[in-house]
Structure formats: structure tokens, C-alpha cells
Amino acid sequence: MAVQETYSIRCPKCGRDQEALLYESVNVTESPELRDILMANELNAVTCEQCGFSFRVDKKLLYHDADQGIMIYWFPEGADASGDQQQQFMDTLRALNDLLPDGMDAPNVHLVYSRMELVERIFLLEAGLNERIIEYVKTIIYSRNMEQINPAEKVLLFNAEDSTDEWLCFVVQDLESLKLEGMLQFSREAYEGLSEMFDQDDQTGRLMELFPGPYISGREFMLREGEGYEKL
């Protein structure tokens, strides 16, 4: 079910404080309209009672699609706080697991740090794609286009809308301006080949080694490894 809490919010334009009811979690199986609201960038939107300025409050949010078995935890990223966030996320998962009845498997909860990553992960999982292989594909795209797509300045996002049976599409977003600058394609046949390769007994642990989680990101891998992308 959807869970909401009341917060004291300050308008970024006029500075007025007001109470606002914001979502802590959404279950789009029970309330499918919330998915549309999220995709329209209107979830947890607030309109100032004094000046009429409308803005979105980015806060921790659990997205749940019970029909498709999707759970994603959005933890808006603070400056250099990813380590603390991942630890808090793991602590939250442990607390959740402790509440489960004996014999019940813990849900697979994905961790993302931005609204764009949340939307991307929803589309990716709805399309039945493996998030670790998609992030691996991003490292390949980065390594082949380093002069044009520097991971320190650009982010790759899976584009479900323009993907086809033959091609997986990725858009390039500039981190400073947030503008979408272009689109690149990756063969779906090549993706399926990677899936088959990683399904082999001697390769099953390779993806986990590259992307141990809980935060899975090809861009973060490139930044962390530097020139190590050549070893992929």
C-alpha cells in the first residue's frame, strides 16, 4: 500500500514554511495511477500556499510493483555520501528481513540515487532485462567512446521507448546541464550473447564481482576503475 507522511517544507522561492503530505512508498499494483504521476515528474510535488511556486521534493521513496515483482528504493544522493547511504540501505534491508516469517525469501530490492535512475530501472525491469548486464553494456559503450562520452561528465540511461527487437537504445545526458545530447544503440543480439555467457558456470560470479551492489552502476564502475575498463 502507499504510505504518506507529513513534512514541514520550505518554499525555495519565497521561504515560506508549510505542511505537505509526501509519499514514503508507493504500490503501483494497488494504485496504478501513482506510476503515471511518478513518470510525469509530479510525485511529491508541492505548490507554495503563499507565492504559488510549484516544486518537487526529492526524498527517500520505496517503489513497489507487486505484479511484476519490482521493488526499488530511491535514496537521493547527497554530496559524497554514497558509502553512508549504502550502509543505511543494507541496515534497512536487514531490519526488513528480520520481520519476515521463517522460510520466506527476502525480496530483491534495487537501490538508486536519482529520479532518472529510478525511472530507468523501472523501464528496464519491466522490459525483463538484467540490470547488471545493462550496466556492463554501459561500460562497453563508455570504453568505446571515451573521447565523446567521458563518465566524469556524461551519464548513459537506458531508453526503453526507442529500443526495438534489434537494438537497445541509450541516451547520453550531460551531468552539469542535465540536457539529453544524443542516443546510442547496442545490438540486442549482443546483449543476449552476454546473457548466455554470464549464465555459464564459470562466469556466474563475474557480474557480482564487477557490480557487487547494492548500488549497481556502469558509470560508477568506470570512475572507480579508471583505465581499468580496458580489462573488461
N, C-alpha and C positions, 0 to 999 in steps of 0.2 A: 504494500500500500504506500501511497505518497505520504510523506511526513513533512510538516512545516513547523517552523519556529519563528517567534517574533524577535526582531533585532532593532536596535537603535541605529539608524542610518543617517549620516550627514550628507547633505547635498553637496556635490563637488563644485557646483556653480555659485550658490548663494550662501552656503554654510549652514542652512537650517537643519536642525535635528528633527527626525520624526520616526515613528514606529513603522516597521514594514514586516509583512509576513513573507518569509522566504523558504524555499524548498530545501530540506535536508536530503531527501531522497525522492525518487520518482519510480513508479512501477508502470511501465507503458503497456503492459498486458491488461492491467485493470483500468488504466486511464490513457488510452492511445493518443488522445489529444495533446498530452504533455510532450510526446515525441515531436509533434509538429511545432509546438511552441518553442521547444529547445532548438530545433533546426532553423526556426525563424529568428533566432537570437533574442527571444523575448522571455525566456525563463529567468525568474528572479530579476525582472525589470521593475524599476521604481520610478514613479513620477513625483517630483517635489511638490508638496502641497502649497508652497509659497511662490515659487517662481515658474513652476510648470515644466522644469527641465527633466527630461527622461534619461535614465542611465541604467546600466546593468550592473548588478552586484555579483562579482565572481567570488564564490565561496565553495567550500567542500561540498561535494554532491555525490550521492550514490545513484547510478543509473541502473535500472533492473528491467530486463525483458525476459519474463519467466517463460514465455512460449519458445523463445529461441535460446534459452539458457545463457543469456548475456548479463554479466554484472561488471560494471566499470566504475571505479572510484576516481573522481576528479579532485585532485589536490592542487589548487592554483599555486604555481611556483613562486616562491619568494627568492630574494637575492641570495644566491649561493647556499640555499637551504635544502638541496635535494637529498643529501645524506640524512638529515633530520626527518625529512618528510617520509623517506622510505622506511626509516625505523618506526615512525609513528604508524605508518600503514601496516607494517608487519605486526606491531603490537595490537592494532585494531583487529587484524585477521585472527591472531591468537585468541583474543577475547571472544570473537565470534565463534571460533571453533570450539572453545570451552563450553559454549551454550548449546552446541548441537547434541542430539541424542546419540547414545552409543551405537556405532555401526553406520551412522550417516556420514557420507563423504562430504568434505568441506567444498563449498563452491569455488570455482575458478574466478577470482576477482582480478580484473585488469586495473593497472594504475596509469593514469595520465596526468599531465601537468598543465594543460591548456585546453580551452574550449575547442580549438581547432583539432587537437589530438583526440578529444572526446568524440567529436563528430566523425573524424576519420575512422576511429576504432569501431564505432557503431556500424558505419557502412561496410567496413572490412569484414567484421564478424557476420553481419547479415548476408554478405556475399559468400560465406563459407570458406574464407581464406585464412591461412595460418599467419598470425601476426608476426611470429619470429621470422618466417621465411620472407614475408613482405619487407621487414626491416633489413634482412640480409640482402634482398634485392636492392634496397636503397643504398647500401654500402657499395654495391657493384656500380650503380648509376653514379654515385659520387666519385668513385675511383676512376671512372672512365671520362669524367667531365670536370676534373678538379679546377681547371682554369675558369670555367664558366659558373660552376656551382661549388663555391667554397663553403663547407659545412659550418664555418665560423660565421658566415653571413647569410646563408640560404638554408631553407628547410624544404624537404620534399614531403608532399602529402599525397596519399593515395586518393585517386579521383574515380569513385565508383560510377558516377553519372556518365562519363565519357569512355569508360572501359567497355571492351567488346569481347566476343568469344575468342578473338585472335590476339587482342592486346590489352595489357593492364596499363592504365594511364596514371601519371603522377604530375602534379602541378608543382612549380617552383615558387616559393614565397620568400620575399626579402624580409629578413627579421627586423630591420630598422623601420622600413616604411609600411610593412605588412601587405604590400601590394603583391598580387599574383603576376609573375613575369613570363610564364611560359609553361609548356606542357611537354613531357617526355613519355615515351612508350617503352614497355618491356614485354617481350613475347610471352603470351600465356603458356605456350608450349614449353618455353624455357623455365617458367615458374613450375609447371608440372614436373619437369625433369629434376628440378631442385627438390621438390616434394618427394619424389621417388628416391633420390639419392639420400636424403636425410632419414628416410624410413628404413634404410638398410641397417642391419645390426651393428656394424662397425661405425656408423655415423649418427646413431640416435642421440648420443650425448653431445654432439658437436654444437648444435644450436643452443643448448643450455649453457655450454661453455662460453659461447660468443655473447649470448644475451641471457645472463642468469636471472635477471629481474630483481625486484618486482617491476622496475621501470624498464621497458623494452624500447630501445631507440637506436636505429641505424646511425643517425646523426651524432648521438652521444658516443657511440662506439668509435666513429671516425675521429671525433675530437679527443677522445681518451687515448686512442692508439696512435694518432698522428700518422706517420708514414707507414705504420703497421698495416694499413689497408692493403698494401701490396702482398701481404701474406695470406689473404683470404683465399 
